[in-house]
């Protein structure tokens, strides 16, 4: 027999995301091919248990929030006793449930504690034979007015075989029947805080954003399982609007330089622009270290786990990689700014994704620096801890292990798999060695400043060696600026000429032609040689001065300027390279008609040159003639 008061359901610290995962874990362990997570507006006048002595039966209006139902078509429960035993909090000695290898569950209490840690009511619907059998539990309240009382083979008030009045049994059974589901886990009447979300708005108003948040979270947690395509997880408010949970690559492991550059061969239908980006930005892709097999001894027994370090691309490159393709290697690329809606906080900020992520049987237990990671050592496990800098937000480490008695001892899980109680020091020592493995950035195809050979991270007495820059330098800052050429708009390594730049000779784009920044590939149609246009062909050059058009020969004798013997008519000195005569005066000014005025007559304008004496005389004579002025009219009175 196992019983419990409200304290049993208050001892866990768990976010709403982990509550959902606890239910989904059970569905996956039951080999479900389809899992539907349905959110619906919750009910009015839901009965909840007493918290204070003067409380009687209380009613709670939960219409501003939503209920959660998790349906699946797994193996389910064979008998009523199997269903009833699933609600046992503490297993009786000698009667512990045997788990299959690779099962996600461990403590046999996750589903119940997780549900009641956040909800007042939890019900399980199970198809057994041709009937749907139920078990329901309620949070006891702080007055323990409905103590959790489980006994093998016996049904009491909590758990109960009676579904709470506010639960719409017919809707649940109809959805199960129409979709051939075998079980439904149904959670209602949100208990902790006011709402699922952290905003002042009502949960139901924010439901669309919350669903996007949950989809990304589940995609990260179950990436390995979803890549197998043995289970499809759908999320929504009804069957017609369900959205599929796609695997999400937390580490951008499919966007390394080699994989980016090789994508056009795998996806030949990429546009020319997408292929161009693959060619120009590949060297800014993910730096992936060696997947190191680590072995440590725990109480004389050797266990193994795998450690892989990653340096993901900068945010400006990540955006462009998504433009190339949103899906790489079967996994979606993680959104940088998903809706900040969950009451658990924004779990996807860069500073929360950095550091160590732990995967047990392919299922993410800890995602980066979340779940009070600093206290539990997920980022600061290696002492002294990794250096702090702006660059560390792109550093992520993946630890993978398969569960058994010894690995679960080394990685001591919390009851609801939302973190670790402790991690054996021997594990951190092994990681400290593995993280020092060298990476050849040149061989991997990295651009500056990652095109070097260095340890991913190695602690030294005076100066730490690290593959990534401790702070952004000018070279890195320059690479963050998009190219100014309108047909390019890509990113280039420092000191690299844009491939879309026009050739200085023929004007063709360097990309797509054989021209380079220093050599033109244009073939002249006159001489057949490369490197010049027809108008500049050497065949058109003057045979003497070798210029086109001729600019080094005398215009009179056609000899080179250095050999010209022509004399100036005025000064009788050689015309070339320069005679001593004053420059030839400009042509004489000529008046031109500006307008016709009906009163004063025609209006003329003229420019004159004071230094041109003869020109001024000619101009005066023209003005005299045009105006009918005689010589005597110019005499002073």
C-alpha positions as CSV (number, residue, x, y, z in Angstrom):
1,X,0.0,0.0,0.0
2,X,1.2,3.5,-0.8
3,X,-0.4,6.7,0.3
4,X,0.6,10.4,0.2
5,X,-0.5,13.9,1.3
6,X,-0.1,17.1,-0.6
7,X,3.6,17.1,0.4
8,X,4.3,14.3,-2.0
9,X,3.2,16.5,-4.9
10,X,4.9,19.6,-3.7
11,X,8.4,18.1,-3.6
12,X,9.1,18.4,-7.3
13,X,10.3,21.6,-9.1
14,X,9.1,21.1,-12.6
15,X,8.1,23.3,-15.5
16,X,5.0,22.8,-17.6
17,X,7.2,21.6,-20.5
18,X,8.6,18.8,-18.3
19,X,5.0,17.8,-17.2
20,X,4.1,17.2,-20.8
21,X,7.3,15.3,-21.4
22,X,6.6,13.0,-18.5
23,X,3.4,11.9,-20.2
24,X,5.0,11.7,-23.6
25,X,7.8,9.5,-22.1
26,X,5.2,7.0,-21.1
27,X,3.7,7.1,-24.6
28,X,7.1,6.4,-26.2
29,X,7.8,3.6,-23.8
30,X,4.5,2.0,-24.9
31,X,5.7,2.0,-28.5
32,X,3.2,4.6,-29.7
33,X,3.2,5.4,-33.4
34,X,1.1,8.5,-32.9
35,X,0.9,11.0,-30.0
36,X,-1.6,13.9,-30.0
37,X,-1.2,16.7,-27.5
38,X,-4.5,18.7,-27.4
39,X,-5.0,22.0,-25.6
40,X,-8.5,23.2,-24.8
41,X,-10.2,25.9,-22.9
42,X,-10.6,24.6,-19.3
43,X,-13.9,24.4,-17.4
44,X,-15.8,26.5,-15.0
45,X,-16.7,25.5,-11.4
46,X,-14.1,22.8,-11.0
47,X,-14.2,21.2,-7.5
48,X,-10.8,21.4,-5.8
49,X,-9.7,20.2,-2.3
50,X,-9.4,22.4,0.9
51,X,-6.2,24.4,1.7
52,X,-7.5,26.0,5.0
53,X,-9.7,24.6,7.8
54,X,-12.6,26.9,7.1
55,X,-12.7,25.9,3.4
56,X,-15.6,23.7,2.3
57,X,-16.0,22.3,-1.2
58,X,-14.3,24.9,-3.3
59,X,-15.1,25.8,-6.9
60,X,-12.4,27.2,-9.3
61,X,-13.1,29.0,-12.5
62,X,-10.3,27.9,-15.0
63,X,-11.8,29.2,-18.2
64,X,-8.9,31.7,-18.6
65,X,-6.5,28.7,-18.9
66,X,-6.4,25.5,-20.7
67,X,-6.5,21.7,-20.1
68,X,-4.0,19.3,-21.7
69,X,-4.8,15.9,-23.1
70,X,-2.1,13.5,-24.4
71,X,-3.5,10.7,-26.6
72,X,-1.5,7.8,-27.9
73,X,-2.0,4.4,-29.7
74,X,0.7,2.5,-27.9
75,X,0.4,-0.9,-26.3
76,X,-1.6,0.6,-23.4
77,X,-2.8,-1.5,-20.5
78,X,-3.9,-5.1,-20.7
79,X,-6.0,-5.2,-17.5
80,X,-7.7,-3.0,-14.9
81,X,-5.0,-4.0,-12.5
82,X,-2.3,-2.8,-14.8
83,X,-4.0,0.6,-15.1
84,X,-4.5,0.8,-11.3
85,X,-0.9,-0.2,-10.6
86,X,0.3,2.6,-12.9
87,X,-0.9,5.0,-10.1
88,X,1.4,3.5,-7.5
89,X,3.7,6.1,-5.9
90,X,6.1,3.7,-4.2
91,X,6.6,0.2,-5.5
92,X,6.4,-2.6,-3.0
93,X,9.6,-4.5,-2.4
94,X,9.9,-7.5,-4.6
95,X,7.2,-6.3,-6.9
96,X,9.1,-3.6,-8.7
97,X,8.1,-3.0,-12.3
98,X,10.7,-4.3,-14.8
99,X,11.6,-1.9,-17.5
100,X,12.7,-2.7,-21.0
101,X,16.2,-1.6,-22.0
102,X,16.1,1.9,-23.3
103,X,12.9,2.9,-21.5
104,X,12.8,6.6,-20.7
105,X,11.1,6.1,-17.3
106,X,13.0,5.3,-14.2
107,X,11.3,6.1,-10.9
108,X,7.7,5.0,-11.6
109,X,6.4,8.2,-10.1
110,X,6.9,10.8,-12.8
111,X,3.5,10.8,-14.4
112,X,1.5,11.2,-11.2
113,X,3.8,13.7,-9.4
114,X,4.4,15.8,-12.6
115,X,0.7,16.1,-13.3
116,X,-0.4,17.0,-9.7
117,X,2.5,19.3,-9.2
118,X,0.9,21.6,-11.8
119,X,-2.8,20.5,-11.9
120,X,-5.5,19.8,-9.4
121,X,-6.9,16.9,-11.5
122,X,-5.4,14.1,-13.5
123,X,-7.3,11.3,-15.3
124,X,-6.2,8.4,-17.3
125,X,-8.5,6.8,-19.9
126,X,-7.4,3.4,-21.2
127,X,-9.0,1.1,-23.8
128,X,-9.0,-2.4,-22.3
129,X,-10.7,-4.9,-24.5
130,X,-13.8,-3.2,-25.9
131,X,-14.2,-0.8,-22.9
132,X,-12.6,2.4,-21.8
133,X,-11.6,2.2,-18.1
134,X,-10.6,5.2,-16.1
135,X,-8.5,6.2,-13.1
136,X,-8.5,9.8,-11.7
137,X,-6.5,11.5,-9.0
138,X,-6.9,14.8,-7.3
139,X,-4.4,17.1,-5.5
140,X,-5.2,16.4,-1.8
141,X,-5.1,20.1,-0.7
142,X,-3.1,21.3,2.2
143,X,-5.7,20.0,4.6
144,X,-5.3,16.5,3.2
145,X,-9.0,16.2,2.8
146,X,-8.6,13.7,0.1
147,X,-5.4,11.8,0.8
148,X,-3.8,9.9,-2.0
149,X,-4.5,6.3,-1.0
150,X,-3.4,3.5,-3.4
151,X,-3.7,-0.1,-2.6
152,X,-3.0,-3.1,-4.9
153,X,-6.3,-4.4,-6.3
154,X,-8.5,-1.9,-4.4
155,X,-10.0,1.4,-5.6
156,X,-10.4,4.2,-3.0
157,X,-11.4,7.8,-3.4
158,X,-8.0,8.9,-4.6
159,X,-7.2,7.4,-7.0
160,X,-10.8,6.8,-8.1
161,X,-12.6,5.0,-10.9
162,X,-15.0,8.0,-11.1
163,X,-14.1,10.8,-13.5
164,X,-14.5,14.4,-12.1
165,X,-17.8,16.1,-13.1
166,X,-16.1,18.8,-15.1
167,X,-14.3,16.4,-17.5
168,X,-16.2,15.9,-20.7
169,X,-15.9,12.1,-20.9
170,X,-17.9,11.8,-24.1
171,X,-15.4,14.1,-26.0
172,X,-12.4,12.2,-24.8
173,X,-13.9,8.8,-25.7
174,X,-15.0,10.1,-29.1
175,X,-11.5,11.3,-29.9
176,X,-10.0,8.1,-28.8
177,X,-12.4,6.0,-30.8
178,X,-12.2,8.1,-34.0
179,X,-8.4,8.0,-34.0
180,X,-7.9,4.4,-32.7
181,X,-6.1,5.7,-29.6
182,X,-5.6,3.3,-26.7
183,X,-4.9,5.8,-23.8
184,X,-5.5,9.5,-22.9
185,X,-3.8,11.3,-20.1
186,X,-6.0,14.3,-19.2
187,X,-4.8,17.2,-16.9
188,X,-7.2,20.0,-15.8
189,X,-7.4,22.9,-13.4
190,X,-4.0,24.5,-13.4
191,X,-2.7,24.8,-9.8
192,X,0.7,26.5,-9.5
193,X,0.4,30.3,-10.0
194,X,-2.4,31.9,-12.0
195,X,-1.6,30.7,-15.5
196,X,0.6,28.5,-17.7
197,X,2.1,31.6,-19.3
198,X,4.0,34.4,-17.7
199,X,2.3,37.3,-19.3
200,X,-0.6,39.2,-17.8
201,X,-2.8,38.1,-20.7
202,X,-5.0,35.1,-20.3
203,X,-3.5,31.7,-21.2
204,X,-6.1,31.0,-23.8
205,X,-5.3,34.2,-25.7
206,X,-1.6,33.2,-25.8
207,X,-2.3,29.6,-26.8
208,X,-1.0,29.8,-30.4
209,X,2.3,31.2,-29.2
210,X,2.5,28.6,-26.4
211,X,2.0,25.8,-28.9
212,X,4.9,27.1,-31.0
213,X,7.0,27.1,-27.8
214,X,6.0,23.6,-26.9
215,X,6.7,22.3,-30.4
216,X,10.2,23.6,-30.4
217,X,10.8,22.2,-26.9
218,X,9.6,18.7,-27.8
219,X,11.6,18.8,-31.0
220,X,14.8,19.3,-29.0
221,X,14.0,16.8,-26.3
222,X,12.9,14.0,-28.7
223,X,15.1,14.8,-31.7
224,X,16.7,11.3,-31.7
225,X,13.3,9.5,-31.5
226,X,11.7,11.7,-34.1
227,X,14.6,11.2,-36.6
228,X,13.8,7.5,-36.5
229,X,10.3,8.3,-37.7
230,X,8.8,5.6,-35.6
231,X,6.6,8.1,-33.7
232,X,4.8,11.2,-34.9
233,X,3.9,13.8,-32.3
234,X,1.2,16.3,-33.1
235,X,0.2,19.4,-31.1
236,X,-2.9,21.6,-31.4
237,X,-6.4,22.5,-30.2
238,X,-8.2,20.1,-32.5
239,X,-7.5,17.5,-35.1
240,X,-7.9,19.8,-38.0
241,X,-5.2,22.3,-36.8
242,X,-2.6,19.9,-35.5
243,X,1.0,20.8,-36.1
244,X,3.7,18.1,-36.3
245,X,6.7,18.2,-34.0
246,X,9.8,18.1,-36.1
247,X,13.2,17.1,-34.7
248,X,15.2,20.2,-33.8
249,X,19.0,20.4,-34.0
250,X,20.1,22.2,-30.8
251,X,23.8,22.0,-31.9
252,X,23.4,22.9,-35.6
253,X,25.5,19.8,-36.2
254,X,24.3,19.5,-39.8
255,X,25.7,22.9,-40.8
256,X,29.4,22.3,-40.6
257,X,31.5,23.8,-43.5
258,X,31.8,20.5,-45.4
259,X,28.0,19.8,-45.0
260,X,27.0,23.3,-46.1
261,X,29.3,23.2,-49.2
262,X,28.0,19.7,-50.0
263,X,24.3,20.5,-49.7
264,X,23.8,21.4,-53.4
265,X,24.7,17.8,-54.4
266,X,22.2,16.4,-51.9
267,X,19.5,18.9,-52.8
268,X,20.0,19.7,-56.6
269,X,16.7,21.7,-56.6
270,X,18.2,24.5,-54.6
271,X,18.0,27.9,-56.4
272,X,21.1,29.6,-57.8
273,X,21.0,32.0,-54.9
274,X,20.9,29.2,-52.3
275,X,23.8,27.4,-54.0
276,X,25.7,30.7,-54.1
277,X,25.2,31.1,-50.3
278,X,26.4,27.5,-49.8
279,X,29.6,28.4,-51.6
280,X,30.2,31.8,-50.0
281,X,29.4,31.2,-46.3
282,X,30.3,27.5,-45.7
283,X,33.4,28.4,-43.8
284,X,31.4,30.3,-41.2
285,X,29.5,27.1,-40.4
286,X,29.4,25.0,-37.2
287,X,32.7,23.9,-35.8
288,X,32.2,20.3,-34.5
289,X,34.8,18.6,-32.4
290,X,35.4,14.9,-32.1
291,X,32.7,12.8,-30.7
292,X,34.9,11.4,-27.9
293,X,34.1,8.1,-26.2
294,X,34.8,8.6,-22.5
295,X,35.3,5.8,-20.0
296,X,35.2,6.2,-16.2
297,X,35.0,3.7,-13.3
298,X,32.1,4.0,-10.9
299,X,32.5,1.8,-7.8
300,X,34.9,-0.4,-9.8
301,X,32.6,-0.8,-12.7
302,X,33.5,0.9,-16.0
303,X,30.9,3.0,-17.7
304,X,31.0,4.9,-21.0
305,X,29.4,8.1,-22.3
306,X,30.1,10.3,-25.4
307,X,31.2,13.9,-25.4
308,X,31.0,16.3,-28.4
309,X,31.8,20.0,-28.4
310,X,30.3,22.5,-30.8
311,X,30.8,26.1,-31.7
312,X,27.6,27.2,-33.6
313,X,27.6,29.9,-36.2
314,X,26.9,33.5,-35.3
315,X,23.3,34.8,-35.4
316,X,23.9,36.6,-38.8
317,X,25.1,33.4,-40.4
318,X,22.3,31.3,-38.8
319,X,19.7,33.5,-40.5
320,X,21.4,33.0,-43.9
321,X,21.7,29.3,-43.4
322,X,17.9,29.2,-42.8
323,X,17.4,31.0,-46.1
324,X,19.3,28.2,-47.8
325,X,17.1,25.5,-46.1
326,X,15.1,25.3,-42.9
327,X,15.8,21.6,-42.6
328,X,19.2,19.9,-42.5
329,X,19.9,16.2,-42.1
330,X,16.3,15.6,-41.2
331,X,16.2,18.1,-38.4
332,X,14.8,21.6,-38.3
333,X,17.2,24.4,-37.4
334,X,16.4,25.9,-34.0
335,X,14.5,29.2,-34.0
336,X,16.5,32.0,-32.4
337,X,13.6,33.9,-31.0
338,X,10.6,31.7,-30.4
339,X,7.7,33.2,-28.5
340,X,8.7,34.2,-24.9
341,X,5.5,32.9,-23.4
342,X,6.0,30.1,-21.0
343,X,5.8,30.7,-17.2
344,X,9.0,28.6,-17.1
345,X,10.8,31.5,-18.7
346,X,12.4,32.0,-22.0
347,X,14.2,28.7,-22.3
348,X,15.8,29.4,-25.7
349,X,17.9,32.5,-25.0
350,X,21.5,32.1,-26.2
351,X,22.8,32.4,-22.6
352,X,20.5,29.5,-21.5
353,X,21.4,27.2,-24.4
354,X,25.2,27.5,-23.9
355,X,27.2,24.9,-21.9
356,X,26.4,21.2,-21.3
357,X,23.3,19.4,-22.5
358,X,22.7,15.8,-21.4
359,X,21.0,13.1,-23.3
360,X,19.8,9.8,-21.7
361,X,18.7,7.1,-24.1
362,X,18.5,9.8,-26.8
363,X,16.2,12.0,-24.8
364,X,17.3,15.4,-23.7
365,X,17.4,15.6,-19.9
366,X,19.0,19.0,-19.5
367,X,19.1,21.6,-22.2
368,X,22.2,23.8,-21.8
369,X,22.3,26.2,-19.0
370,X,18.6,25.8,-18.0
371,X,17.2,24.2,-14.9
372,X,19.3,26.0,-12.4
373,X,22.4,24.8,-14.2
374,X,24.8,26.9,-12.3
375,X,23.7,25.3,-9.0
376,X,23.9,21.8,-10.4
377,X,27.1,22.2,-12.3
378,X,25.9,21.8,-15.9
379,X,28.0,24.7,-17.0
380,X,30.4,25.1,-14.1
381,X,31.1,21.4,-13.7
382,X,34.6,21.7,-14.8
383,X,36.6,23.6,-12.2
384,X,37.8,26.2,-12.5
385,X,34.9,26.9,-14.8
386,X,35.1,27.9,-18.4
387,X,35.9,31.5,-19.1
388,X,33.1,34.0,-19.4
389,X,32.9,36.1,-22.6
390,X,30.5,37.2,-25.2
391,X,31.7,34.4,-27.4
392,X,30.7,31.6,-25.1
393,X,27.0,31.9,-26.0
394,X,27.8,30.0,-29.2
395,X,29.6,27.2,-27.3
396,X,27.5,24.0,-26.6
397,X,28.5,20.6,-25.4
398,X,26.6,17.3,-25.9
399,X,26.9,14.4,-23.4
400,X,25.1,11.2,-24.4
401,X,24.8,8.0,-22.4
402,X,22.5,4.9,-22.2
403,X,20.8,4.2,-19.0
404,X,21.6,1.3,-16.6
405,X,22.2,1.0,-12.9
406,X,25.7,2.3,-13.1
407,X,25.3,5.3,-15.5
408,X,22.2,6.3,-13.6
409,X,24.3,6.2,-10.5
410,X,27.0,8.4,-12.1
411,X,24.3,10.8,-13.5
412,X,21.9,11.0,-10.6
413,X,18.5,12.0,-12.0
414,X,15.8,14.0,-10.2
415,X,12.6,12.1,-9.9
416,X,10.9,13.9,-12.8
417,X,13.9,13.9,-15.1
418,X,14.1,17.7,-15.2
419,X,17.7,17.8,-14.0
420,X,20.4,16.0,-12.0
421,X,20.8,15.8,-8.2
422,X,24.5,15.3,-8.8
423,X,27.0,14.2,-11.4
424,X,30.0,12.1,-10.4
425,X,33.3,14.0,-10.3
426,X,34.9,11.3,-12.5
427,X,32.6,12.3,-15.3
428,X,33.8,15.9,-15.2
429,X,37.4,14.8,-15.1
430,X,36.8,12.7,-18.3
431,X,35.1,15.7,-19.9
432,X,38.0,18.0,-18.9
433,X,40.3,15.7,-20.9
434,X,38.0,15.3,-23.9
435,X,37.4,19.0,-24.3
436,X,41.1,19.5,-25.0
437,X,41.1,17.5,-28.2
438,X,42.5,19.5,-31.2
439,X,40.5,20.7,-34.2
440,X,42.1,21.4,-37.6
441,X,40.2,24.4,-38.8
442,X,42.0,24.5,-42.1
443,X,41.1,20.8,-42.8
444,X,37.5,21.4,-41.8
445,X,37.2,24.3,-44.2
446,X,36.7,27.1,-41.7
447,X,37.2,30.7,-42.6
448,X,39.2,33.2,-40.6
449,X,39.5,33.4,-37.6
450,X,38.7,29.7,-37.2
451,X,41.1,28.5,-39.9
452,X,43.7,27.3,-37.5
453,X,44.7,24.2,-35.5
454,X,44.0,24.5,-31.8
455,X,42.4,22.6,-28.9
456,X,38.7,23.2,-28.5
457,X,39.6,24.3,-25.0
458,X,42.6,23.6,-22.8
459,X,43.3,25.2,-19.4
460,X,46.8,26.5,-19.0
461,X,48.4,28.1,-15.9
462,X,48.8,31.5,-17.4
463,X,46.7,31.6,-20.6
464,X,43.9,29.3,-21.7
465,X,44.0,27.8,-25.2
466,X,40.6,27.8,-26.9
467,X,39.5,27.3,-30.4
468,X,37.0,30.2,-30.3
469,X,37.9,33.8,-29.9
470,X,37.5,34.9,-26.3
471,X,36.1,38.2,-27.5
472,X,34.9,39.3,-30.9
473,X,37.9,40.9,-32.7
474,X,38.0,43.2,-35.8
475,X,38.4,40.3,-38.2
476,X,35.2,38.6,-36.8
477,X,33.3,41.9,-36.7
478,X,34.2,42.5,-40.4
479,X,32.8,39.2,-41.4
480,X,29.5,40.0,-39.7
481,X,28.8,42.8,-42.3
482,X,26.8,41.8,-45.3
483,X,28.3,42.5,-48.7
484,X,27.3,45.8,-50.2
485,X,27.0,44.5,-53.7
486,X,23.2,44.3,-54.4
487,X,23.4,41.0,-56.3
488,X,25.4,39.3,-53.5
489,X,24.3,40.3,-49.9
490,X,26.2,37.4,-48.5
491,X,29.0,37.3,-46.0
492,X,32.7,37.0,-46.8
493,X,35.8,36.3,-44.8
494,X,38.1,39.3,-44.2
495,X,40.3,40.2,-47.2
496,X,38.3,38.0,-49.6
497,X,37.0,39.6,-52.8
498,X,33.2,39.3,-53.3
499,X,32.5,36.6,-55.9
500,X,29.7,38.8,-57.3
501,X,32.1,41.7,-57.9
502,X,32.2,42.6,-61.7
503,X,35.5,41.9,-63.4
504,X,37.6,45.0,-63.8
505,X,38.2,44.2,-67.5
506,X,35.1,42.7,-69.0
507,X,32.5,43.5,-66.3
508,X,31.2,39.9,-65.8
509,X,30.5,38.6,-62.3
510,X,33.5,36.7,-61.0
511,X,31.0,34.0,-59.7
512,X,29.8,31.9,-62.6
513,X,32.7,32.9,-64.9
514,X,36.3,32.0,-65.1
515,X,37.4,35.5,-64.3
516,X,39.2,36.2,-61.0
517,X,40.0,39.3,-59.1
518,X,43.4,39.5,-60.8
519,X,42.8,37.9,-64.2
520,X,40.2,38.4,-66.9
521,X,39.0,35.3,-68.9
522,X,37.4,37.2,-71.8
523,X,38.7,36.1,-75.2
524,X,39.3,38.9,-77.7
525,X,37.5,38.4,-81.0
526,X,40.2,40.2,-82.9
527,X,43.4,38.6,-81.7
528,X,42.0,35.5,-79.9
529,X,43.9,36.2,-76.7
530,X,42.4,36.5,-73.2
531,X,42.6,39.4,-70.7
532,X,41.3,42.4,-72.8
533,X,38.3,43.6,-74.7
534,X,38.2,44.1,-78.5
535,X,38.3,47.9,-78.2
536,X,41.6,47.5,-76.3
537,X,43.0,44.9,-78.5
538,X,46.8,45.3,-79.1
539,X,46.1,44.8,-82.9
540,X,44.4,48.3,-82.9
541,X,47.4,50.0,-81.3
542,X,49.4,52.5,-83.2
543,X,52.4,50.7,-84.6
544,X,54.8,53.4,-83.4
545,X,53.6,54.5,-80.0
546,X,51.6,51.2,-79.2
547,X,48.6,53.1,-77.9
548,X,45.0,53.0,-78.9
549,X,44.0,55.6,-79.9
550,X,47.3,57.0,-80.9
551,X,48.5,59.5,-78.3
552,X,52.3,59.5,-78.5
553,X,52.9,60.6,-82.1
554,X,52.9,64.0,-83.8
555,X,49.7,64.9,-85.5
556,X,51.6,66.4,-88.5
557,X,54.6,64.1,-89.2
558,X,53.1,61.0,-87.4
559,X,56.5,60.4,-85.8
560,X,56.9,59.6,-82.1
561,X,57.1,62.7,-80.0
562,X,60.7,62.0,-79.2
563,X,61.6,61.9,-82.9
564,X,59.3,64.7,-84.2
565,X,61.3,67.5,-86.1
566,X,58.3,69.8,-86.9
567,X,58.8,73.5,-86.0
568,X,56.3,75.9,-84.6
569,X,55.2,78.5,-87.2
570,X,55.5,81.4,-84.7
571,X,58.5,80.6,-82.6
572,X,60.3,78.3,-85.1
573,X,61.2,75.9,-82.2
574,X,60.3,72.2,-82.1
575,X,56.6,71.6,-81.6
576,X,57.1,68.5,-79.6
577,X,57.3,67.8,-76.8
578,X,56.5,71.5,-76.2
579,X,57.3,74.8,-77.8
580,X,57.8,78.2,-76.0
581,X,54.9,80.0,-77.8
582,X,52.0,81.3,-75.7
583,X,48.9,79.2,-75.9
584,X,46.7,79.7,-78.9
585,X,44.0,82.3,-78.0
586,X,40.4,81.1,-77.8
587,X,38.1,81.8,-80.8
588,X,36.5,85.3,-81.0
589,X,33.3,85.8,-79.1
590,X,30.1,85.7,-81.1
591,X,26.9,87.4,-79.8
592,X,23.9,85.1,-79.7
593,X,20.2,86.0,-79.5
594,X,18.6,85.4,-76.2
595,X,15.1,86.8,-76.6
596,X,12.9,89.2,-78.6
597,X,11.5,92.1,-76.5
598,X,8.5,94.0,-78.1
599,X,9.6,97.3,-76.5
600,X,13.4,97.4,-76.6
601,X,14.0,95.0,-79.4
602,X,16.3,91.9,-79.6
603,X,18.3,90.9,-76.5
604,X,21.7,89.4,-77.1
605,X,24.3,87.9,-74.8
606,X,28.1,87.6,-75.4
607,X,31.2,86.3,-73.5
608,X,34.4,88.2,-74.1
609,X,38.0,87.6,-73.2
610,X,39.8,90.7,-71.9
611,X,43.2,89.2,-72.9
612,X,42.1,88.6,-76.5
613,X,42.6,92.1,-77.9
614,X,41.7,91.3,-81.4
615,X,38.7,89.4,-80.4
616,X,37.4,92.4,-78.3
617,X,37.9,94.7,-81.3
618,X,36.0,92.4,-83.6
619,X,33.2,92.2,-80.9
620,X,33.0,96.0,-80.6
621,X,32.6,96.4,-84.4
622,X,29.9,93.8,-84.5
623,X,28.0,95.5,-81.7
624,X,28.4,98.9,-83.5
625,X,27.1,97.4,-86.7
626,X,24.1,95.7,-85.1
627,X,23.1,98.8,-83.1
628,X,23.7,101.2,-85.9
629,X,26.4,103.1,-84.0
630,X,28.8,105.3,-85.9
631,X,32.2,106.5,-85.0
632,X,31.0,110.1,-84.3
633,X,28.4,108.7,-81.9
634,X,31.2,107.5,-79.7
635,X,32.7,111.0,-79.2
636,X,32.2,112.4,-75.7
637,X,29.6,115.3,-75.4
